[in-house]
């Protein structure tokens, strides 16, 4: 795929589990450096062509003490 045609966003992964979203992104961009962060995390504004950030906001299991 030529760089002019390279995919730069993946709206189709919204609502997917992180592992599945990672698979989809890596199919389109095998060299992606995927970073998973909680929604609202402060991030730098520097541009890195291989970085893809996935923001998550769902608690997947009951938090417990121990």
Backbone atoms as SQL, in Angstrom:
CREATE TABLE atoms (id INTEGER PRIMARY KEY, chain TEXT, resi INTEGER, resn TEXT, atom TEXT, x REAL, y REAL, z REAL);
INSERT INTO atoms VALUES
  (1, 'A', 1, 'UNK', 'N', 0.854, -1.178, 0.000),
  (2, 'A', 1, 'UNK', 'CA', 0.000, 0.000, 0.000),
  (3, 'A', 1, 'UNK', 'C', 0.894, 1.234, 0.000),
  (4, 'A', 2, 'UNK', 'N', 0.687, 2.149, -0.880),
  (5, 'A', 2, 'UNK', 'CA', 1.476, 3.372, -0.947),
  (6, 'A', 2, 'UNK', 'C', 1.166, 4.254, 0.249),
  (7, 'A', 3, 'UNK', 'N', 2.148, 5.055, 0.682),
  (8, 'A', 3, 'UNK', 'CA', 1.946, 5.872, 1.873),
  (9, 'A', 3, 'UNK', 'C', 0.781, 6.842, 1.711),
  (10, 'A', 4, 'UNK', 'N', 0.509, 7.298, 0.502),
  (11, 'A', 4, 'UNK', 'CA', -0.620, 8.201, 0.273),
  (12, 'A', 4, 'UNK', 'C', -1.949, 7.500, 0.544),
  (13, 'A', 5, 'UNK', 'N', -1.955, 6.181, 0.438),
  (14, 'A', 5, 'UNK', 'CA', -3.168, 5.405, 0.652),
  (15, 'A', 5, 'UNK', 'C', -3.202, 4.739, 2.023),
  (16, 'A', 6, 'UNK', 'N', -2.150, 4.894, 2.803),
  (17, 'A', 6, 'UNK', 'CA', -2.065, 4.224, 4.099),
  (18, 'A', 6, 'UNK', 'C', -3.198, 4.675, 5.016),
  (19, 'A', 7, 'UNK', 'N', -3.768, 3.724, 5.719),
  (20, 'A', 7, 'UNK', 'CA', -4.861, 4.009, 6.632),
  (21, 'A', 7, 'UNK', 'C', -4.335, 4.747, 7.860),
  (22, 'A', 8, 'UNK', 'N', -5.091, 5.731, 8.334),
  (23, 'A', 8, 'UNK', 'CA', -4.667, 6.519, 9.487),
  (24, 'A', 8, 'UNK', 'C', -5.667, 6.508, 10.640),
  (25, 'A', 9, 'UNK', 'N', -6.795, 5.845, 10.461),
  (26, 'A', 9, 'UNK', 'CA', -7.766, 5.707, 11.549),
  (27, 'A', 9, 'UNK', 'C', -8.596, 4.452, 11.318),
  (28, 'A', 10, 'UNK', 'N', -9.170, 3.935, 12.405),
  (29, 'A', 10, 'UNK', 'CA', -9.907, 2.674, 12.358),
  (30, 'A', 10, 'UNK', 'C', -11.224, 2.807, 13.119),
  (31, 'A', 11, 'UNK', 'N', -12.195, 3.531, 12.573),
  (32, 'A', 11, 'UNK', 'CA', -13.477, 3.683, 13.276),
  (33, 'A', 11, 'UNK', 'C', -14.216, 2.360, 13.449),
  (34, 'A', 12, 'UNK', 'N', -13.895, 1.382, 12.626),
  (35, 'A', 12, 'UNK', 'CA', -14.578, 0.093, 12.714),
  (36, 'A', 12, 'UNK', 'C', -14.244, -0.691, 13.977),
  (37, 'A', 13, 'UNK', 'N', -13.214, -0.300, 14.724),
  (38, 'A', 13, 'UNK', 'CA', -12.862, -1.045, 15.935),
  (39, 'A', 13, 'UNK', 'C', -13.535, -0.494, 17.193),
  (40, 'A', 14, 'UNK', 'N', -14.246, 0.617, 17.073),
  (41, 'A', 14, 'UNK', 'CA', -14.942, 1.177, 18.231),
  (42, 'A', 14, 'UNK', 'C', -15.924, 0.140, 18.761),
  (43, 'A', 15, 'UNK', 'N', -15.837, -0.148, 20.061),
  (44, 'A', 15, 'UNK', 'CA', -16.716, -1.129, 20.699),
  (45, 'A', 15, 'UNK', 'C', -16.124, -2.525, 20.766),
  (46, 'A', 16, 'UNK', 'N', -14.995, -2.762, 20.108),
  (47, 'A', 16, 'UNK', 'CA', -14.339, -4.080, 20.135),
  (48, 'A', 16, 'UNK', 'C', -13.463, -4.207, 21.375),
  (49, 'A', 17, 'UNK', 'N', -13.216, -5.443, 21.814),
  (50, 'A', 17, 'UNK', 'CA', -12.198, -5.649, 22.853),
  (51, 'A', 17, 'UNK', 'C', -10.843, -5.188, 22.322),
  (52, 'A', 18, 'UNK', 'N', -9.962, -4.764, 23.228),
  (53, 'A', 18, 'UNK', 'CA', -8.657, -4.234, 22.834),
  (54, 'A', 18, 'UNK', 'C', -7.873, -5.229, 21.977),
  (55, 'A', 19, 'UNK', 'N', -7.866, -6.505, 22.361),
  (56, 'A', 19, 'UNK', 'CA', -7.090, -7.500, 21.604),
  (57, 'A', 19, 'UNK', 'C', -7.568, -7.611, 20.163),
  (58, 'A', 20, 'UNK', 'N', -8.873, -7.593, 19.958),
  (59, 'A', 20, 'UNK', 'CA', -9.427, -7.672, 18.603),
  (60, 'A', 20, 'UNK', 'C', -9.104, -6.394, 17.822),
  (61, 'A', 21, 'UNK', 'N', -9.236, -5.237, 18.469),
  (62, 'A', 21, 'UNK', 'CA', -8.917, -3.972, 17.811),
  (63, 'A', 21, 'UNK', 'C', -7.448, -3.960, 17.392),
  (64, 'A', 22, 'UNK', 'N', -6.578, -4.454, 18.257),
  (65, 'A', 22, 'UNK', 'CA', -5.149, -4.523, 17.951),
  (66, 'A', 22, 'UNK', 'C', -4.910, -5.382, 16.708),
  (67, 'A', 23, 'UNK', 'N', -5.586, -6.524, 16.615),
  (68, 'A', 23, 'UNK', 'CA', -5.457, -7.411, 15.444),
  (69, 'A', 23, 'UNK', 'C', -5.852, -6.692, 14.154),
  (70, 'A', 24, 'UNK', 'N', -6.978, -5.998, 14.194),
  (71, 'A', 24, 'UNK', 'CA', -7.473, -5.288, 13.010),
  (72, 'A', 24, 'UNK', 'C', -6.470, -4.220, 12.578),
  (73, 'A', 25, 'UNK', 'N', -5.988, -3.450, 13.527),
  (74, 'A', 25, 'UNK', 'CA', -5.036, -2.386, 13.208),
  (75, 'A', 25, 'UNK', 'C', -3.746, -2.965, 12.639),
  (76, 'A', 26, 'UNK', 'N', -3.240, -4.021, 13.258),
  (77, 'A', 26, 'UNK', 'CA', -1.982, -4.613, 12.794),
  (78, 'A', 26, 'UNK', 'C', -2.103, -5.250, 11.405),
  (79, 'A', 27, 'UNK', 'N', -3.299, -5.666, 11.008),
  (80, 'A', 27, 'UNK', 'CA', -3.491, -6.178, 9.642),
  (81, 'A', 27, 'UNK', 'C', -3.253, -5.070, 8.623),
  (82, 'A', 28, 'UNK', 'N', -3.712, -3.860, 8.944),
  (83, 'A', 28, 'UNK', 'CA', -3.547, -2.716, 8.040),
  (84, 'A', 28, 'UNK', 'C', -2.188, -2.050, 8.180),
  (85, 'A', 29, 'UNK', 'N', -1.631, -2.099, 9.385),
  (86, 'A', 29, 'UNK', 'CA', -0.380, -1.390, 9.678),
  (87, 'A', 29, 'UNK', 'C', 0.489, -2.285, 10.564),
  (88, 'A', 30, 'UNK', 'N', 1.164, -3.272, 9.953),
  (89, 'A', 30, 'UNK', 'CA', 1.934, -4.253, 10.730),
  (90, 'A', 30, 'UNK', 'C', 3.041, -3.656, 11.592),
  (91, 'A', 31, 'UNK', 'N', 3.525, -2.485, 11.257),
  (92, 'A', 31, 'UNK', 'CA', 4.600, -1.860, 12.032),
  (93, 'A', 31, 'UNK', 'C', 4.076, -0.910, 13.112),
  (94, 'A', 32, 'UNK', 'N', 2.777, -0.955, 13.373),
  (95, 'A', 32, 'UNK', 'CA', 2.182, -0.037, 14.357),
  (96, 'A', 32, 'UNK', 'C', 2.709, -0.309, 15.754),
  (97, 'A', 33, 'UNK', 'N', 3.015, 0.769, 16.456),
  (98, 'A', 33, 'UNK', 'CA', 3.362, 0.722, 17.871),
  (99, 'A', 33, 'UNK', 'C', 2.088, 1.112, 18.604),
  (100, 'A', 34, 'UNK', 'N', 1.316, 0.117, 19.040),
  (101, 'A', 34, 'UNK', 'CA', 0.002, 0.362, 19.628),
  (102, 'A', 34, 'UNK', 'C', 0.146, 0.615, 21.127),
  (103, 'A', 35, 'UNK', 'N', -0.442, 1.723, 21.566),
  (104, 'A', 35, 'UNK', 'CA', -0.400, 2.121, 22.965),
  (105, 'A', 35, 'UNK', 'C', -1.836, 2.175, 23.471),
  (106, 'A', 36, 'UNK', 'N', -2.145, 1.419, 24.533),
  (107, 'A', 36, 'UNK', 'CA', -3.495, 1.397, 25.109),
  (108, 'A', 36, 'UNK', 'C', -3.493, 2.277, 26.352),
  (109, 'A', 37, 'UNK', 'N', -4.429, 3.242, 26.382),
  (110, 'A', 37, 'UNK', 'CA', -4.493, 4.225, 27.465),
  (111, 'A', 37, 'UNK', 'C', -5.930, 4.417, 27.935),
  (112, 'A', 38, 'UNK', 'N', -6.116, 4.762, 29.219),
  (113, 'A', 38, 'UNK', 'CA', -7.464, 5.112, 29.677),
  (114, 'A', 38, 'UNK', 'C', -7.919, 6.418, 29.012),
  (115, 'A', 39, 'UNK', 'N', -9.201, 6.521, 28.733),
  (116, 'A', 39, 'UNK', 'CA', -9.761, 7.756, 28.175),
  (117, 'A', 39, 'UNK', 'C', -9.421, 8.904, 29.120),
  (118, 'A', 40, 'UNK', 'N', -8.994, 10.019, 28.550),
  (119, 'A', 40, 'UNK', 'CA', -8.671, 11.193, 29.336),
  (120, 'A', 40, 'UNK', 'C', -7.209, 11.294, 29.734),
  (121, 'A', 41, 'UNK', 'N', -6.417, 10.274, 29.422),
  (122, 'A', 41, 'UNK', 'CA', -4.997, 10.329, 29.740),
  (123, 'A', 41, 'UNK', 'C', -4.332, 11.449, 28.950),
  (124, 'A', 42, 'UNK', 'N', -3.555, 12.292, 29.612),
  (125, 'A', 42, 'UNK', 'CA', -2.827, 13.327, 28.866),
  (126, 'A', 42, 'UNK', 'C', -1.786, 12.666, 27.956),
  (127, 'A', 43, 'UNK', 'N', -1.686, 13.151, 26.742),
  (128, 'A', 43, 'UNK', 'CA', -0.720, 12.600, 25.788),
  (129, 'A', 43, 'UNK', 'C', 0.062, 13.729, 25.139),
  (130, 'A', 44, 'UNK', 'N', 1.238, 13.392, 24.660),
  (131, 'A', 44, 'UNK', 'CA', 2.052, 14.382, 23.961),
  (132, 'A', 44, 'UNK', 'C', 1.452, 14.654, 22.588),
  (133, 'A', 45, 'UNK', 'N', 1.772, 15.789, 22.032),
  (134, 'A', 45, 'UNK', 'CA', 1.245, 16.171, 20.721),
  (135, 'A', 45, 'UNK', 'C', 2.218, 15.860, 19.584),
  (136, 'A', 46, 'UNK', 'N', 3.376, 15.268, 19.922),
  (137, 'A', 46, 'UNK', 'CA', 4.335, 14.951, 18.868),
  (138, 'A', 46, 'UNK', 'C', 3.763, 13.882, 17.939),
  (139, 'A', 47, 'UNK', 'N', 4.099, 13.974, 16.672),
  (140, 'A', 47, 'UNK', 'CA', 3.591, 13.036, 15.675),
  (141, 'A', 47, 'UNK', 'C', 4.603, 11.922, 15.454),
  (142, 'A', 48, 'UNK', 'N', 4.148, 10.696, 15.611),
  (143, 'A', 48, 'UNK', 'CA', 4.979, 9.527, 15.326),
  (144, 'A', 48, 'UNK', 'C', 4.179, 8.657, 14.358),
  (145, 'A', 49, 'UNK', 'N', 4.676, 8.484, 13.141),
  (146, 'A', 49, 'UNK', 'CA', 3.901, 7.809, 12.103),
  (147, 'A', 49, 'UNK', 'C', 3.552, 6.357, 12.394),
  (148, 'A', 50, 'UNK', 'N', 4.243, 5.712, 13.317),
  (149, 'A', 50, 'UNK', 'CA', 3.927, 4.313, 13.620),
  (150, 'A', 50, 'UNK', 'C', 3.111, 4.145, 14.894),
  (151, 'A', 51, 'UNK', 'N', 2.890, 5.226, 15.643),
  (152, 'A', 51, 'UNK', 'CA', 2.156, 5.118, 16.901),
  (153, 'A', 51, 'UNK', 'C', 0.655, 5.187, 16.637),
  (154, 'A', 52, 'UNK', 'N', -0.067, 4.248, 17.255),
  (155, 'A', 52, 'UNK', 'CA', -1.530, 4.250, 17.207),
  (156, 'A', 52, 'UNK', 'C', -2.000, 4.126, 18.653),
  (157, 'A', 53, 'UNK', 'N', -2.771, 5.091, 19.095),
  (158, 'A', 53, 'UNK', 'CA', -3.289, 5.059, 20.467),
  (159, 'A', 53, 'UNK', 'C', -4.709, 4.525, 20.475),
  (160, 'A', 54, 'UNK', 'N', -4.963, 3.591, 21.400),
  (161, 'A', 54, 'UNK', 'CA', -6.311, 3.065, 21.631),
  (162, 'A', 54, 'UNK', 'C', -6.715, 3.549, 23.023),
  (163, 'A', 55, 'UNK', 'N', -7.802, 4.303, 23.092),
  (164, 'A', 55, 'UNK', 'CA', -8.292, 4.804, 24.367),
  (165, 'A', 55, 'UNK', 'C', -9.465, 3.948, 24.829),
  (166, 'A', 56, 'UNK', 'N', -9.410, 3.487, 26.081),
  (167, 'A', 56, 'UNK', 'CA', -10.454, 2.606, 26.619),
  (168, 'A', 56, 'UNK', 'C', -11.064, 3.226, 27.869),
  (169, 'A', 57, 'UNK', 'N', -12.320, 2.873, 28.133),
  (170, 'A', 57, 'UNK', 'CA', -13.005, 3.437, 29.299),
  (171, 'A', 57, 'UNK', 'C', -13.960, 2.475, 29.983),
  (172, 'A', 58, 'UNK', 'N', -13.814, 1.198, 29.756),
  (173, 'A', 58, 'UNK', 'CA', -14.755, 0.229, 30.322),
  (174, 'A', 58, 'UNK', 'C', -14.071, -0.587, 31.411),
  (175, 'A', 59, 'UNK', 'N', -14.723, -0.721, 32.541),
  (176, 'A', 59, 'UNK', 'CA', -14.242, -1.618, 33.591),
  (177, 'A', 59, 'UNK', 'C', -14.750, -3.009, 33.215),
  (178, 'A', 60, 'UNK', 'N', -13.846, -3.937, 32.973),
  (179, 'A', 60, 'UNK', 'CA', -14.223, -5.243, 32.449),
  (180, 'A', 60, 'UNK', 'C', -14.591, -6.262, 33.521),
  (181, 'A', 61, 'UNK', 'N', -14.179, -6.019, 34.753),
  (182, 'A', 61, 'UNK', 'CA', -14.458, -6.968, 35.821),
  (183, 'A', 61, 'UNK', 'C', -14.616, -6.188, 37.125),
  (184, 'A', 62, 'UNK', 'N', -15.188, -6.825, 38.132),
  (185, 'A', 62, 'UNK', 'CA', -15.418, -6.175, 39.405),
  (186, 'A', 62, 'UNK', 'C', -14.111, -5.889, 40.130),
  (187, 'A', 63, 'UNK', 'N', -13.857, -4.637, 40.471),
  (188, 'A', 63, 'UNK', 'CA', -12.669, -4.338, 41.261),
  (189, 'A', 63, 'UNK', 'C', -12.831, -4.906, 42.677),
  (190, 'A', 64, 'UNK', 'N', -11.791, -5.538, 43.183),
  (191, 'A', 64, 'UNK', 'CA', -11.840, -6.115, 44.529),
  (192, 'A', 64, 'UNK', 'C', -10.562, -5.807, 45.303),
  (193, 'A', 65, 'UNK', 'N', -10.666, -5.846, 46.597),
  (194, 'A', 65, 'UNK', 'CA', -9.507, -5.658, 47.462),
  (195, 'A', 65, 'UNK', 'C', -8.766, -6.975, 47.547),
  (196, 'A', 66, 'UNK', 'N', -7.453, -6.920, 47.595),
  (197, 'A', 66, 'UNK', 'CA', -6.701, -8.151, 47.790),
  (198, 'A', 66, 'UNK', 'C', -5.555, -8.218, 46.927);
